[in-house]
């Protein structure tokens, strides 16, 4: 997903580990497609000054309306993403 509307909370556990959780109005939508919210989370690792690793997740029951994820309630969808960079 490229954008979300909602709230998120981030926390740095240390200089090398941080996390984020959030509640959003679905995926790639300014308004909610149904009466369900989606959850999102991120774990960020920086094992060295040159390496960054991000594990992201978003999941929710995104059925109906303008959503492309399913027409029936219970169309629960998950997306996992792993991004890493080296400089």
N, C-alpha and C positions, 0 to 999 in steps of 0.2 A: 504493500500500500504506500501511496505517496503522501497522503495527509489524513489527519484525523481531527475530530472535534471532541474535546473532552478534557480530562484532568490527568496529570501524572505527577508522581512523586519520585524523586531520585535521591540516592544516598551513597556516599563514598565510605566504604568499609575501611579502606586504606588508600595509600598512594597508587596501589596496583589493582585494586578491585572496587568496582562500583556496581550499583544496580538501580533499576527503575521499574515501577509498576504503574499502570494506568487503567482508566475506564473511559471508553470512547463510544461515540454514536456510530458504530459500524465502521466500515472501511471505505476510504475515498469518498466520503459524503459529508457535507456540512450539516445535514439533518439526519435523524435516525430513520431507517427504512421500515422499522417495526418497533415494537415496544421493548425490545431486548437490547442490552448493552454488550459490547465486546470488551475483553480484557487484553492488556498488552503488558509485556515484560521484557527487560533487557538485562543481560549480565555483560559487563565490560571488564576486560582484563588487559593490563599493561605490564607484561612480564619484564620488559626492558624499555629503555628510552626510545628504541627503534621499532618496537612491535606493539600493535594494538589489535585486540580480538574482541568482536562483539557478537553475542548470541542473542537473537531477537525472537520473540513469539507474539502472535496475536491470535485470538480465538473467540468465536462467538456464534450464536444462532442467528445467522443473517439471511433469513428467508423473506420472501414476499416483496411487494412494492417494486422499487427500482433496482433492487439488488440482483446481481447475476449469480448468487451463490446457491439458489434453490427456491422452489415454490412452496415447499411444505415446512411447517413448523418442525423443528428438530433437525434442520439442515445445518448442523454444527460444523463449522469449518475452522481448521487450524492452519497456520502458516509459520514455519520456522525458517530462520535466515541466519547464516553465519558469514560474517565479514571480517577480513583480516587485512592489515596493512603493515608494510615494512618500509622504513625510510632509511 
